[in-house]
Amino acid sequence: MIRSELVQKIAEENPHLYQRD
């Protein structure tokens, strides 16, 4: 797994971590 895939997976599982106001 490459880093961007891991980031995407985390973003999908934890959208609140990546929400921007």
PDBQT receptor file of N, H, CA, C and O in Angstrom, charges set to zero:
ATOM      1  N   MET A   1       0.860  -1.206   0.000  1.00  0.00    +0.000 N 
ATOM      2  CA  MET A   1       0.000   0.000   0.000  1.00  0.00    +0.000 C 
ATOM      3  C   MET A   1       0.890   1.248   0.000  1.00  0.00    +0.000 C 
ATOM      4  O   MET A   1       1.810   1.371   0.808  1.00  0.00    +0.000 OA
ATOM      5  N   ILE A   2       0.599   2.152  -0.908  1.00  0.00    +0.000 N 
ATOM      6  H   ILE A   2      -0.148   2.052  -1.564  1.00  0.00    +0.000 HD
ATOM      7  CA  ILE A   2       1.355   3.400  -0.940  1.00  0.00    +0.000 C 
ATOM      8  C   ILE A   2       0.700   4.422  -0.021  1.00  0.00    +0.000 C 
ATOM      9  O   ILE A   2      -0.460   4.272   0.365  1.00  0.00    +0.000 OA
ATOM     10  N   ARG A   3       1.449   5.454   0.322  1.00  0.00    +0.000 N 
ATOM     11  H   ARG A   3       2.391   5.576   0.008  1.00  0.00    +0.000 HD
ATOM     12  CA  ARG A   3       0.984   6.414   1.318  1.00  0.00    +0.000 C 
ATOM     13  C   ARG A   3      -0.323   7.079   0.911  1.00  0.00    +0.000 C 
ATOM     14  O   ARG A   3      -1.215   7.239   1.745  1.00  0.00    +0.000 OA
ATOM     15  N   SER A   4      -0.455   7.470  -0.357  1.00  0.00    +0.000 N 
ATOM     16  H   SER A   4       0.269   7.339  -1.034  1.00  0.00    +0.000 HD
ATOM     17  CA  SER A   4      -1.673   8.161  -0.797  1.00  0.00    +0.000 C 
ATOM     18  C   SER A   4      -2.895   7.268  -0.651  1.00  0.00    +0.000 C 
ATOM     19  O   SER A   4      -3.991   7.750  -0.366  1.00  0.00    +0.000 OA
ATOM     20  N   GLU A   5      -2.706   5.955  -0.848  1.00  0.00    +0.000 N 
ATOM     21  H   GLU A   5      -1.815   5.563  -1.080  1.00  0.00    +0.000 HD
ATOM     22  CA  GLU A   5      -3.826   5.025  -0.680  1.00  0.00    +0.000 C 
ATOM     23  C   GLU A   5      -4.221   4.953   0.785  1.00  0.00    +0.000 C 
ATOM     24  O   GLU A   5      -5.406   4.884   1.110  1.00  0.00    +0.000 OA
ATOM     25  N   LEU A   6      -3.226   4.968   1.675  1.00  0.00    +0.000 N 
ATOM     26  H   LEU A   6      -2.263   5.024   1.411  1.00  0.00    +0.000 HD
ATOM     27  CA  LEU A   6      -3.506   4.925   3.105  1.00  0.00    +0.000 C 
ATOM     28  C   LEU A   6      -4.248   6.181   3.544  1.00  0.00    +0.000 C 
ATOM     29  O   LEU A   6      -5.208   6.114   4.311  1.00  0.00    +0.000 OA
ATOM     30  N   VAL A   7      -3.786   7.330   3.044  1.00  0.00    +0.000 N 
ATOM     31  H   VAL A   7      -3.006   7.384   2.420  1.00  0.00    +0.000 HD
ATOM     32  CA  VAL A   7      -4.452   8.588   3.369  1.00  0.00    +0.000 C 
ATOM     33  C   VAL A   7      -5.889   8.576   2.879  1.00  0.00    +0.000 C 
ATOM     34  O   VAL A   7      -6.791   9.027   3.586  1.00  0.00    +0.000 OA
ATOM     35  N   GLN A   8      -6.110   8.066   1.682  1.00  0.00    +0.000 N 
ATOM     36  H   GLN A   8      -5.377   7.700   1.108  1.00  0.00    +0.000 HD
ATOM     37  CA  GLN A   8      -7.464   8.021   1.128  1.00  0.00    +0.000 C 
ATOM     38  C   GLN A   8      -8.348   7.109   1.966  1.00  0.00    +0.000 C 
ATOM     39  O   GLN A   8      -9.508   7.428   2.227  1.00  0.00    +0.000 OA
ATOM     40  N   LYS A   9      -7.796   5.973   2.387  1.00  0.00    +0.000 N 
ATOM     41  H   LYS A   9      -6.854   5.714   2.174  1.00  0.00    +0.000 HD
ATOM     42  CA  LYS A   9      -8.553   5.029   3.208  1.00  0.00    +0.000 C 
ATOM     43  C   LYS A   9      -8.955   5.669   4.533  1.00  0.00    +0.000 C 
ATOM     44  O   LYS A   9     -10.096   5.543   4.977  1.00  0.00    +0.000 OA
ATOM     45  N   ILE A  10      -8.004   6.356   5.153  1.00  0.00    +0.000 N 
ATOM     46  H   ILE A  10      -7.077   6.459   4.793  1.00  0.00    +0.000 HD
ATOM     47  CA  ILE A  10      -8.299   7.013   6.426  1.00  0.00    +0.000 C 
ATOM     48  C   ILE A  10      -9.334   8.114   6.217  1.00  0.00    +0.000 C 
ATOM     49  O   ILE A  10     -10.245   8.274   7.029  1.00  0.00    +0.000 OA
ATOM     50  N   ALA A  11      -9.198   8.868   5.136  1.00  0.00    +0.000 N 
ATOM     51  H   ALA A  11      -8.458   8.738   4.476  1.00  0.00    +0.000 HD
ATOM     52  CA  ALA A  11     -10.138   9.949   4.855  1.00  0.00    +0.000 C 
ATOM     53  C   ALA A  11     -11.546   9.409   4.674  1.00  0.00    +0.000 C 
ATOM     54  O   ALA A  11     -12.517  10.027   5.113  1.00  0.00    +0.000 OA
ATOM     55  N   GLU A  12     -11.657   8.254   4.024  1.00  0.00    +0.000 N 
ATOM     56  H   GLU A  12     -10.868   7.752   3.667  1.00  0.00    +0.000 HD
ATOM     57  CA  GLU A  12     -12.976   7.664   3.789  1.00  0.00    +0.000 C 
ATOM     58  C   GLU A  12     -13.563   7.125   5.091  1.00  0.00    +0.000 C 
ATOM     59  O   GLU A  12     -14.772   7.203   5.309  1.00  0.00    +0.000 OA
ATOM     60  N   GLU A  13     -12.710   6.580   5.954  1.00  0.00    +0.000 N 
ATOM     61  H   GLU A  13     -11.727   6.517   5.777  1.00  0.00    +0.000 HD
ATOM     62  CA  GLU A  13     -13.188   5.994   7.207  1.00  0.00    +0.000 C 
ATOM     63  C   GLU A  13     -13.397   7.054   8.280  1.00  0.00    +0.000 C 
ATOM     64  O   GLU A  13     -14.198   6.873   9.197  1.00  0.00    +0.000 OA
ATOM     65  N   ASN A  14     -12.664   8.168   8.158  1.00  0.00    +0.000 N 
ATOM     66  H   ASN A  14     -12.013   8.315   7.413  1.00  0.00    +0.000 HD
ATOM     67  CA  ASN A  14     -12.737   9.227   9.164  1.00  0.00    +0.000 C 
ATOM     68  C   ASN A  14     -12.870  10.590   8.501  1.00  0.00    +0.000 C 
ATOM     69  O   ASN A  14     -11.941  11.396   8.565  1.00  0.00    +0.000 OA
ATOM     70  N   PRO A  15     -14.005  10.867   7.864  1.00  0.00    +0.000 N 
ATOM     71  CA  PRO A  15     -14.161  12.116   7.105  1.00  0.00    +0.000 C 
ATOM     72  C   PRO A  15     -14.000  13.358   7.978  1.00  0.00    +0.000 C 
ATOM     73  O   PRO A  15     -13.611  14.417   7.485  1.00  0.00    +0.000 OA
ATOM     74  N   HIS A  16     -14.298  13.235   9.274  1.00  0.00    +0.000 N 
ATOM     75  H   HIS A  16     -14.614  12.375   9.675  1.00  0.00    +0.000 HD
ATOM     76  CA  HIS A  16     -14.204  14.407  10.144  1.00  0.00    +0.000 C 
ATOM     77  C   HIS A  16     -12.759  14.885  10.291  1.00  0.00    +0.000 C 
ATOM     78  O   HIS A  16     -12.515  16.043  10.628  1.00  0.00    +0.000 OA
ATOM     79  N   LEU A  17     -11.807  13.992  10.039  1.00  0.00    +0.000 N 
ATOM     80  H   LEU A  17     -12.005  13.050   9.765  1.00  0.00    +0.000 HD
ATOM     81  CA  LEU A  17     -10.406  14.380  10.151  1.00  0.00    +0.000 C 
ATOM     82  C   LEU A  17      -9.983  15.288   8.998  1.00  0.00    +0.000 C 
ATOM     83  O   LEU A  17      -9.020  16.046   9.113  1.00  0.00    +0.000 OA
ATOM     84  N   TYR A  18     -10.711  15.204   7.894  1.00  0.00    +0.000 N 
ATOM     85  H   TYR A  18     -11.494  14.588   7.801  1.00  0.00    +0.000 HD
ATOM     86  CA  TYR A  18     -10.311  15.927   6.688  1.00  0.00    +0.000 C 
ATOM     87  C   TYR A  18     -11.291  17.031   6.302  1.00  0.00    +0.000 C 
ATOM     88  O   TYR A  18     -11.144  17.657   5.252  1.00  0.00    +0.000 OA
ATOM     89  N   GLN A  19     -12.293  17.269   7.154  1.00  0.00    +0.000 N 
ATOM     90  H   GLN A  19     -12.412  16.760   8.007  1.00  0.00    +0.000 HD
ATOM     91  CA  GLN A  19     -13.249  18.330   6.843  1.00  0.00    +0.000 C 
ATOM     92  C   GLN A  19     -12.592  19.686   7.062  1.00  0.00    +0.000 C 
ATOM     93  O   GLN A  19     -11.919  19.906   8.069  1.00  0.00    +0.000 OA
ATOM     94  N   ARG A  20     -12.792  20.583   6.119  1.00  0.00    +0.000 N 
ATOM     95  H   ARG A  20     -13.339  20.405   5.301  1.00  0.00    +0.000 HD
ATOM     96  CA  ARG A  20     -12.217  21.928   6.209  1.00  0.00    +0.000 C 
ATOM     97  C   ARG A  20     -13.343  22.955   6.212  1.00  0.00    +0.000 C 
ATOM     98  O   ARG A  20     -14.267  22.888   5.402  1.00  0.00    +0.000 OA
ATOM     99  N   ASP A  21     -13.247  23.900   7.131  1.00  0.00    +0.000 N 
ATOM    100  H   ASP A  21     -12.496  23.954   7.789  1.00  0.00    +0.000 HD
ATOM    101  CA  ASP A  21     -14.289  24.932   7.202  1.00  0.00    +0.000 C 
ATOM    102  C   ASP A  21     -14.066  25.991   6.130  1.00  0.00    +0.000 C 
ATOM    103  O   ASP A  21     -14.841  26.942   6.032  1.00  0.00    +0.000 OA
TER     104      ASP A  21
